Amino acid sequence: MISSVSSPGRSKERKTTMRQLKREVKIGNVTIGGNNPIAVQTMLNVPVEDIEGNVAQAKRCEAAGCQILRVTCPSAADAKCIEAVKNAVNIPIVADIHFDYKAALACADVGVDKIRINPGNIGDDDRVKAVVQACQQKNIPIRIGVNGGSLEKHILARYGAPVPEAMVESALYHVRLLEKFDFNNIVISIKNSNVPRMMEAYRQLSAVTDYPLHVGVTEAGTYQMGLLKSGMGIGGMLLEGIGDTIRVSLAAEPEKEVEAGYNILRAVGFPVAGPEVITCPTCGRTQYPCTEIANEVEKRLQGYKKSIKVAVMGCVVNGPGEAREADIGIAGGKGEAVLFIHGQPIKKLTGDNILDQFMDEIYKI
């Protein structure tokens, strides 16, 4: 839901997204749901046999700001990789389980923080019950992960395609399997590679459950298309107040998924630590290397912890006005740039080292 707020000199505009509040679920040292911040997660993509490689990649993900980290566990023997990764980082570890319920039990034994499972593909009720009991004993939540590409045959036969209604039915079917054993420490995802279907499925599911939702677009495609589809699907859901944790699925390093996740959160208006660099697309009026400067500013500010908005604008015609909400910015001319703070011109930066002068001013803010 969007609330309308009027301000002097402006027509009513959409201002605030009202979060759909779900029950809280604790995943290691991170709690999702309720009013807790939306957590950004990713998944390692190193072969599970390469424990050293998984540990190294996990450390890079943690350094990139990942808040929840998923690791595949195809068999019970692979729980040793889960254990090694968990011991190497200080963020919650999720075991990704399919088919083999013993893998889930082994991960519970090594202290995993959450288990992602499809209760419908690990066997009969006794196996589901065994996993539930192991998770109950150690307070480990379970994420039910519904995917448009792997719906149950009986549900797919009824609907003919992975339409939103089919995906919601699958999710609720899995929820009932867990609730049958008095288990409700549950997170749900309901992903599809088709963005409109994915969004409608999350809308329908959010309307009928108070379990927290893990939002994402699955099989999103190559890096560029994956960014676009994830920005539309995840960002669209967040703007509707739906989502408690997100994962951007990209054909790329998981660190890039983390970066994209935070960029989506920032783009839809959630507070995100660190700087934001905005820039104009430039035009024929541009007389200085605006794009190059913007890229270099963003590069130099990587790892900078202060939450500031930095604007690099192409010319003095629209620059200060368009970037009036920035903390600091420049609007360029031929051989010079006007420095402005909160939209107010302060002084001119001139010479061949405009970038260095600008960076000095940024660090003063």
C-alpha positions in Angstrom: 0.0 0.0 0.0 1.2 3.5 -0.8 0.2 6.5 1.3 -0.2 9.9 -0.4 1.5 12.9 1.2 1.1 16.5 -0.1 3.8 19.1 0.1 3.8 22.8 -0.7 4.0 23.6 -4.4 3.5 19.9 -5.4 0.6 17.7 -6.2 0.0 14.7 -4.1 2.7 12.1 -4.7 3.4 8.6 -3.6 5.7 9.0 -0.7 5.8 6.0 1.7 5.6 2.3 1.2 3.8 0.5 4.0 5.5 -2.7 4.8 3.4 -5.8 5.0 4.4 -7.1 8.4 5.0 -10.8 8.8 6.0 -12.9 11.8 9.6 -12.7 12.9 12.0 -15.6 12.2 15.5 -15.7 13.7 18.2 -17.0 11.4 21.4 -17.2 13.4 22.2 -13.6 14.3 19.8 -12.1 11.8 16.1 -11.7 12.3 13.7 -11.2 9.4 10.1 -10.3 9.3 8.3 -7.7 11.4 10.0 -4.3 11.2 13.4 -5.8 10.9 15.6 -4.5 7.9 15.3 -6.5 4.7 18.3 -8.9 4.6 20.4 -9.3 1.5 21.6 -12.8 0.8 23.4 -14.8 -1.9 24.5 -18.4 -2.6 28.0 -19.8 -3.1 28.7 -21.3 -6.6 31.9 -23.1 -6.0 31.7 -26.9 -6.3 30.8 -28.3 -2.9 33.8 -30.7 -3.0 36.1 -27.7 -3.0 35.8 -26.8 0.7 38.7 -24.3 0.6 37.2 -22.5 -2.4 33.8 -22.3 -0.7 35.4 -20.9 2.4 37.3 -18.3 0.4 34.2 -17.2 -1.5 32.2 -17.1 1.7 34.7 -14.7 3.2 34.4 -12.5 0.1 30.7 -12.5 0.3 30.8 -11.5 4.0 33.2 -8.6 3.1 30.8 -7.5 0.4 28.1 -7.1 3.0 26.1 -10.4 2.6 23.8 -10.9 5.6 22.6 -14.5 4.9 24.6 -17.0 2.9 23.3 -20.2 1.3 25.5 -23.2 0.5 24.3 -26.3 -1.4 24.5 -29.7 0.4 23.6 -32.6 -2.0 24.4 -35.3 0.4 25.0 -35.9 4.1 28.8 -36.2 3.5 28.7 -32.6 2.1 27.7 -31.2 5.5 31.4 -30.9 6.2 31.5 -28.0 3.7 28.6 -26.4 5.5 30.5 -26.7 8.8 33.7 -25.3 7.3 31.9 -22.3 5.9 30.0 -21.7 9.1 33.2 -21.7 11.1 34.9 -19.3 8.7 32.3 -16.4 8.7 30.1 -14.6 11.2 26.9 -14.5 9.1 24.1 -17.1 9.1 24.5 -20.1 6.8 21.6 -21.8 5.0 21.9 -25.3 3.7 20.2 -25.9 0.3 18.7 -29.4 0.4 17.0 -31.4 -2.3 15.8 -35.0 -2.3 18.1 -36.4 0.5 16.6 -35.8 3.9 19.7 -37.2 5.5 21.6 -34.2 4.2 19.3 -32.0 6.1 19.8 -34.0 9.3 23.6 -33.8 8.9 23.4 -30.0 8.4 21.4 -29.7 11.6 24.0 -31.7 13.4 26.8 -29.3 12.4 24.8 -26.3 13.5 23.5 -24.7 10.2 21.3 -21.6 10.8 18.5 -22.4 8.3 17.6 -25.2 6.0 16.1 -24.5 2.5 14.0 -27.5 1.6 11.2 -28.7 -0.6 9.2 -30.9 1.7 7.5 -32.6 -1.2 10.7 -34.1 -2.7 12.4 -35.7 0.3 10.1 -38.7 0.7 7.3 -39.8 2.9 5.9 -38.2 6.0 8.4 -40.0 8.3 11.3 -38.3 6.5 9.7 -34.9 6.7 9.0 -35.5 10.4 12.6 -36.4 11.0 13.8 -33.1 9.5 11.2 -31.1 11.4 12.2 -32.7 14.7 15.9 -32.0 14.1 15.1 -28.4 13.3 12.7 -28.1 16.3 15.4 -29.4 18.7 17.9 -26.7 17.6 15.5 -23.9 16.7 16.5 -24.0 13.0 14.0 -22.4 10.6 13.1 -24.0 7.3 12.6 -22.1 4.1 10.1 -23.6 1.8 11.4 -22.9 -1.7 8.8 -23.1 -4.4 10.2 -22.8 -8.0 8.1 -22.4 -11.1 10.3 -24.9 -12.9 9.8 -27.7 -10.4 6.2 -27.8 -9.3 4.6 -31.0 -8.1 3.2 -33.1 -11.1 -0.3 -33.2 -9.7 -0.4 -29.4 -9.3 1.1 -28.7 -12.7 -1.4 -31.1 -14.3 -4.2 -29.3 -12.7 -3.2 -25.8 -13.9 -1.2 -26.7 -17.1 1.5 -24.2 -16.4 3.4 -22.7 -13.4 0.8 -19.9 -13.1 0.7 -17.9 -9.9 -2.3 -19.9 -8.5 -0.3 -23.1 -9.0 2.7 -21.8 -7.2 0.7 -20.5 -4.3 -1.1 -23.9 -4.0 2.3 -25.6 -4.0 3.6 -23.3 -1.2 0.6 -23.8 1.0 0.8 -27.6 0.4 4.3 -27.6 1.7 3.4 -25.3 4.6 0.7 -27.8 5.7 3.3 -30.7 5.6 5.4 -28.8 8.1 2.5 -27.5 10.2 1.2 -31.1 10.5 4.1 -31.7 12.8 3.5 -28.5 14.8 6.3 -26.7 13.0 5.9 -23.0 12.1 9.4 -21.6 12.1 9.0 -21.1 8.4 10.1 -18.7 5.6 8.6 -19.0 2.1 9.9 -18.2 -1.4 7.8 -18.6 -4.5 10.1 -17.8 -7.4 9.6 -17.8 -11.2 11.7 -16.6 -14.1 8.7 -14.8 -15.5 8.5 -11.5 -13.7 4.8 -10.8 -14.0 4.0 -14.4 -12.8 6.5 -14.1 -10.0 5.0 -10.8 -8.8 1.4 -12.0 -8.9 2.4 -15.2 -7.1 4.0 -13.2 -4.2 0.9 -10.9 -4.1 -1.4 -13.8 -3.7 0.8 -15.6 -1.2 1.4 -12.6 0.9 -2.4 -12.1 1.2 -3.0 -15.5 2.8 0.1 -16.1 5.0 2.0 -14.2 7.7 5.2 -16.2 7.2 8.1 -14.0 6.1 8.8 -14.0 2.4 12.2 -14.5 0.7 11.8 -12.6 -2.6 13.7 -13.2 -5.9 13.5 -13.9 -9.6 14.9 -17.3 -10.4 16.7 -18.3 -13.5 16.9 -14.6 -14.3 19.3 -15.1 -17.2 22.7 -13.5 -18.1 24.2 -10.8 -15.9 22.6 -7.8 -17.7 19.1 -9.4 -18.1 19.3 -10.8 -14.6 19.8 -7.3 -13.2 16.9 -5.9 -15.2 14.5 -8.7 -14.2 15.6 -8.7 -10.6 15.3 -5.0 -10.4 11.8 -5.1 -11.8 10.6 -8.1 -9.9 12.2 -7.6 -6.5 12.0 -3.8 -6.6 8.4 -4.0 -7.6 7.5 -6.3 -4.7 9.4 -4.1 -2.2 7.5 -1.1 -3.5 4.3 -2.9 -2.7 5.5 -3.7 0.8 6.2 -7.3 0.1 9.5 -9.0 1.1 11.6 -9.7 4.2 14.8 -11.0 2.6 16.0 -10.9 -1.0 18.4 -12.7 -3.3 19.3 -11.4 -6.7 20.1 -14.5 -8.9 22.8 -13.7 -11.4 25.0 -15.6 -13.7 28.0 -14.0 -11.9 30.0 -14.0 -8.8 27.8 -14.0 -5.6 29.5 -10.8 -4.5 27.8 -9.1 -7.4 24.5 -10.4 -6.3 25.1 -8.8 -2.9 25.9 -5.5 -4.5 22.9 -5.7 -6.8 20.6 -6.5 -3.8 21.7 -3.4 -1.9 21.4 -1.3 -5.1 17.8 -2.5 -5.4 17.0 -1.6 -1.8 18.6 1.8 -2.3 16.7 2.4 -5.5 13.3 1.8 -3.9 14.0 4.0 -1.0 15.3 1.8 1.8 18.2 3.2 3.9 21.4 1.5 2.9 24.8 2.1 4.5 27.5 3.6 2.2 27.5 6.2 -0.5 25.2 6.5 -3.5 26.6 8.1 -6.7 24.1 9.6 -9.1 24.9 11.1 -12.5 23.1 12.4 -15.6 23.2 10.5 -18.9 25.1 13.5 -20.5 24.2 15.2 -23.8 25.7 17.5 -26.4 26.2 20.3 -23.8 28.6 18.2 -21.7 32.1 19.7 -21.9 34.0 17.7 -19.3 34.4 13.9 -18.7 31.3 13.5 -16.6 30.8 9.8 -17.0 34.5 9.0 -16.4 34.5 11.1 -13.2 31.3 9.5 -12.0 32.7 6.0 -12.5 36.0 6.9 -10.8 34.2 8.5 -7.8 32.1 5.3 -7.4 35.3 3.2 -7.6 37.2 5.3 -5.0 34.2 5.3 -2.6 34.0 1.5 -2.5 34.2 0.5 1.1 33.4 4.0 2.3 31.0 3.6 5.2 29.4 7.0 5.4 25.8 7.2 4.0 26.0 10.2 1.6 24.6 11.0 -1.9 27.1 12.2 -4.4 26.0 13.8 -7.7 28.2 14.1 -10.8 26.2 16.2 -13.4 27.0 17.0 -17.0 26.4 20.7 -17.1 25.5 23.8 -15.1 22.1 24.1 -16.8 20.2 21.4 -14.8 22.9 20.0 -12.6 22.3 21.8 -9.3 18.5 21.6 -9.6 18.4 17.9 -10.6 20.8 16.9 -7.8 19.4 19.2 -5.1 18.8 16.3 -2.7 22.5 15.2 -3.0 24.8 15.9 -0.1 27.5 17.1 -2.5 28.0 17.3 -6.2 29.6 18.9 -9.2 28.1 20.3 -12.4 30.7 20.6 -15.1 31.6 23.2 -17.7 34.6 23.6 -20.0 37.7 23.0 -17.9 35.8 23.6 -14.6 33.1 22.3 -12.4 30.8 24.0 -9.9 30.8 22.4 -6.5 27.5 22.4 -4.8 26.3 21.2 -1.4 22.7 20.4 -0.9 22.0 22.1 -4.2 23.7 25.3 -3.3 26.7 26.4 -5.4 29.8 26.8 -3.3 32.8 27.4 -5.5 34.4 26.4 -8.8 36.9 23.5 -9.2 39.3 24.2 -12.0 42.4 22.7 -13.7 43.3 19.1 -14.6 42.6 17.6 -11.3 38.9 18.3 -10.8 38.4 14.7 -9.7 41.0 14.8 -6.9 39.6 18.2 -5.8 36.1 16.8 -5.7 37.2 13.7 -3.7 38.9 16.0 -1.1 35.6 17.8 -0.7 33.6 14.6 -0.5 35.7 13.4 2.4 35.0 16.6 4.3 31.3 16.0 4.3 
